[in-house]
Amino acid sequence: MHTLVNVSVQTNEGVYYPEDTMEITVDVVSEKNIGGAELRVYGLEKLGYYLFDRKKPVKLKIGVNRFELEYIIPSCSACSGLDAGAYDLIAEIEYVKRVIGVDNTSVEIR
């Protein structure tokens, strides 16, 4: 199946410490104008629960669509259940209950 969108997710740093602000940029290149889509960015999984999980409705225009989000690393990472280590961050575009584009990146929490 041909993909209508190409998703790219990146963060401003590769390593984060408590109270750091993670700046997340998601670029979505779309071949068509798509209304009624949803952007979901999630990750930092601990025991099947994502400490970061955001969804927002989006309208994609032809070309590059940029979305920016922030997440502040908890001041006591161990207290929040976020142990030091590598974590995935995933970005998805969903349209009509189907994921039509996805990308992921990894970050390290210390």
Contact map, one row per residue, 1 for C-alpha under 8 A:
11100000000000000000000000000000000000000000000000000000000000000000000000000000000000000000000000000000000000
11110000000000000000000000000000000000000000000000000000000000000000000000000000000000000000000000000000000000
11111100000000000000000000000000000000000000000000000000000000000000000000000000000000000000000000011000000000
01111100000000000000000000000111000000000000000000000000000000000000000000000000000000000000000000011000000000
00111110000000000000000000011110000000000000000000000000000000000000000000000000000000000000000000011000000000
00111111000000000000000000011100000000000000000000000000000000000000000000000000000000000000000000001100000000
00001111100000000000000001111000000000000000000000000000000000000000000000000000000000000011100000001110000000
00000111110000000000000001110000000000000000000000000000000000000000000000000000000000000010000000000111000000
00000011111000000000000111100000000000000000000000000000000000000000000000000000000000000110000000000011100000
00000001111100000000000111000000000000000000000000000000000000000000000000000000000000000000000000000000100000
00000000111111000000011110000000000000000000000000000000000000000000000000000000000000000000000000000000000000
00000000011111000000011100000000000000000000000000000000000000000000000000000000000000000000000000000000000000
00000000001111110000011000000000000000000000000000000000000000000000000000000000000000000000000000000000001000
00000000001111110000000000000000000000000000000000000000000000000000000000000000000000000000000000000000011100
00000000000011111000000000000000000000000000000000000000000000000000000000000000000000000000000000000000001111
00000000000011111101010000000000000000000000000000000000000000000000000010000000000000000000000000000000001111
00000000000000111111000000000000000000000000000000000000000000000000000010000000000000000000000000000000000011
00000000000000011111000000000000000000000000000000000000000000000000000011111000000000000000000000000000000001
00000000000000001111100000000000000000000000000000000000000000000000000111100000000000000000000000000000000000
00000000000000011111110000000000000000000000000000000000000000000000000110000000000000000000000000000000000000
00000000000000000011111000000000000000000000000000000000000000000000011110000000000000000000000000000000000000
00000000001110010001111100000000000000000000000000000000000000000000011110000000000000000000000000000000000000
00000000001110000000111110000000000000000000000000000000000000000001111000000000000000000000000000000000000000
00000000111100000000011111000000000000000000000000000000000000000001111000000000000000000000000000000000000000
00000000111000000000001111100000000000000000000000000000000000000111100000000000000000000000000000000000000000
00000011110000000000000111110000000000000000000000000000000000000111000000000000000000000010000000000000000000
00000011100000000000000011111000000000000000000000000000000000011110000000000000000000000000000000000000000000
00001111000000000000000001111100000000000000000000000000000100111100000000000000000000000000000000000000000000
00001110000000000000000000111110000000000000000000000000000001111000000000000000000000000000000000000000000000
00011100000000000000000000011111100000000000000000000000000111111000000000000000000000000000000000000000000000
00011000000000000000000000001111100000000000000000000000000001100000000000000000000000000000000000000000000000
00010000000000000000000000000111110000000000000000000000000111100000000000000000000000000000000000000000000000
00000000000000000000000000000111111000000000000000000000001111000000000000000000000000000000000000000000000000
00000000000000000000000000000001111110000000000000000000001110000000000000000000000000000000000000000000000000
00000000000000000000000000000000111110000000000000000000011100000000000000000000000000000000000000000000000000
00000000000000000000000000000000011111000000000000000000111000000000000000000000000000000000001000000000000000
00000000000000000000000000000000011111100000000000000000111100000000000000000000000000000000111100000000000000
00000000000000000000000000000000000111110000000000000011110000000000000000000000000000000000111000000000000000
00000000000000000000000000000000000011111000000000000011110000000000000000000000000000000011110000000000000000
00000000000000000000000000000000000001111100000000001111000000000000000000000000000000000111110000000000000000
00000000000000000000000000000000000000111110000000011110000000000000000000000000000000001111000000000000000000
00000000000000000000000000000000000000011111000001111100000000000000000000000000000000001110000000000000000000
00000000000000000000000000000000000000001111100001111000000000000000000000000000000000111100000000000000000000
00000000000000000000000000000000000000000111110001110000000000000000000000000000010000111000000000000000000000
00000000000000000000000000000000000000000011111111110000000000000000000000000000000000110000000000000000000000
00000000000000000000000000000000000000000001111111100000000000000000000000000000110000000000000000000000000000
00000000000000000000000000000000000000000000111110000000000000000000000000000000000000000000000000000000000000
00000000000000000000000000000000000000000000111111000000000000000000000000000000000000000000000000000000000000
00000000000000000000000000000000000000000000111111100000000000000000000000000000000000000000000000000000000000
00000000000000000000000000000000000000000111110111111000000000000000000000000000000000000000000000000000000000
00000000000000000000000000000000000000000111110011111000000000000000000000000000000000000000000000000000000000
00000000000000000000000000000000000000001111100001111100000000000000001000000000000000000000000000000000000000
00000000000000000000000000000000000000011110000001111110000000000000000000000000000000000000000000000000000000
00000000000000000000000000000000000000011100000000011111000000000000000000000000000000000000000000000000000000
00000000000000000000000000000000000001111000000000001111100000000000000000000000000000000000000000000000000000
00000000000000000000000000000000000001110000000000000111110000000000000000000000000000000000000000000000000000
00000000000000000000000000000000000111100000000000000011111000000000000000000000000000000000000000000000000000
00000000000000000000000000000000001111100000000000000001111100000000000000000000000000000000000000000000000000
00000000000000000000000000000000111110000000000000000000111110000000000000000000000000000000000000000000000000
00000000000000000000000000010101111010000000000000000000011111001000000000000000000000000000000000000000000000
00000000000000000000000000000101110000000000000000000000001111111000000000000000000000000000000000000000000000
00000000000000000000000000001111100000000000000000000000000111110000000000000000000000000000000000000000000000
00000000000000000000000000011111000000000000000000000000000011111000000000000000000000000000000000000000000000
00000000000000000000000000111100000000000000000000000000000011111100000000000000000000000000000000000000000000
00000000000000000000000000111100000000000000000000000000000110111110000000000000000000000000000000000000000000
00000000000000000000000011110000000000000000000000000000000000011111000000000000000000000000000000000000000000
00000000000000000000000011100000000000000000000000000000000000001111100000000000000000000000000000000000000000
00000000000000000000001111000000000000000000000000000000000000000111110000000000000000000000000000000000000000
00000000000000000000001110000000000000000000000000000000000000000011111000000000000000000000000000000000000000
00000000000000000000111100000000000000000000000000000000000000000001111100000000000000000000000000000000000000
00000000000000000000111100000000000000000000000000010000000000000000111110000000000000000000000000000000000000
00000000000000000011110000000000000000000000000000000000000000000000011111000000000000000000000000000000000000
00000000000000011111110000000000000000000000000000000000000000000000001111101000000000000000000000000000000000
00000000000000000110000000000000000000000000000000000000000000000000000111111001000000000000000000000000000000
00000000000000000110000000000000000000000000000000000000000000000000000011111000000000000000000000000000000000
00000000000000000100000000000000000000000000000000000000000000000000000001111111000000000000000000000000000000
00000000000000000100000000000000000000000000000000000000000000000000000011111111111100000000000000000000000000
00000000000000000000000000000000000000000000000000000000000000000000000000011111111100000000000000000000000000
00000000000000000000000000000000000000000000000000000000000000000000000000011111110000000000000000000000000000
00000000000000000000000000000000000000000000000000000000000000000000000001011111110000000000000000000000000000
00000000000000000000000000000000000000000000010000000000000000000000000000001111111000000000000000000000000000
00000000000000000000000000000000000000000001010000000000000000000000000000001111111100000000000000000000000000
00000000000000000000000000000000000000000000000000000000000000000000000000001100111110000000000000000000000011
00000000000000000000000000000000000000000000000000000000000000000000000000001100011111000000000000000000000111
00000000000000000000000000000000000000000000000000000000000000000000000000000000001111100000000000000000000111
00000000000000000000000000000000000000000000000000000000000000000000000000000000000111110000000000000000011110
00000000000000000000000000000000000000000011100000000000000000000000000000000000000011111000000000000000011110
00000000000000000000000000000000000000000011100000000000000000000000000000000000000001111100000000000001111000
00000000000000000000000000000000000000001111000000000000000000000000000000000000000000111110000000000001111000
00000000100000000000000000000000000000011110000000000000000000000000000000000000000000011111000000000111100000
00000011100000000000000001000000000000111100000000000000000000000000000000000000000000001111100000000111000000
00000010000000000000000000000000000000111000000000000000000000000000000000000000000000000111110000111110000000
00000010000000000000000000000000000011110000000000000000000000000000000000000000000000000011111000111100000000
00000000000000000000000000000000000011110000000000000000000000000000000000000000000000000001111111111000000000
00000000000000000000000000000000000111000000000000000000000000000000000000000000000000000000111111110000000000
00000000000000000000000000000000000010000000000000000000000000000000000000000000000000000000011111000000000000
00000000000000000000000000000000000000000000000000000000000000000000000000000000000000000000011111100000000000
00000000000000000000000000000000000000000000000000000000000000000000000000000000000000000000011111110000000000
00000000000000000000000000000000000000000000000000000000000000000000000000000000000000000001111011111100000000
00111000000000000000000000000000000000000000000000000000000000000000000000000000000000000001111001111100000000
00111110000000000000000000000000000000000000000000000000000000000000000000000000000000000001110000111110000000
00000111000000000000000000000000000000000000000000000000000000000000000000000000000000000111100000111111000000
00000011100000000000000000000000000000000000000000000000000000000000000000000000000000000111000000001111100000
00000001100000000000000000000000000000000000000000000000000000000000000000000000000000011110000000000111110000
00000000110000000000000000000000000000000000000000000000000000000000000000000000000000011100000000000011111000
00000000000001000000000000000000000000000000000000000000000000000000000000000000000001111000000000000001111100
00000000000011110000000000000000000000000000000000000000000000000000000000000000000001111000000000000000111110
00000000000001110000000000000000000000000000000000000000000000000000000000000000000111100000000000000000011111
00000000000000111000000000000000000000000000000000000000000000000000000000000000001111100000000000000000001111
00000000000000111100000000000000000000000000000000000000000000000000000000000000001110000000000000000000000111
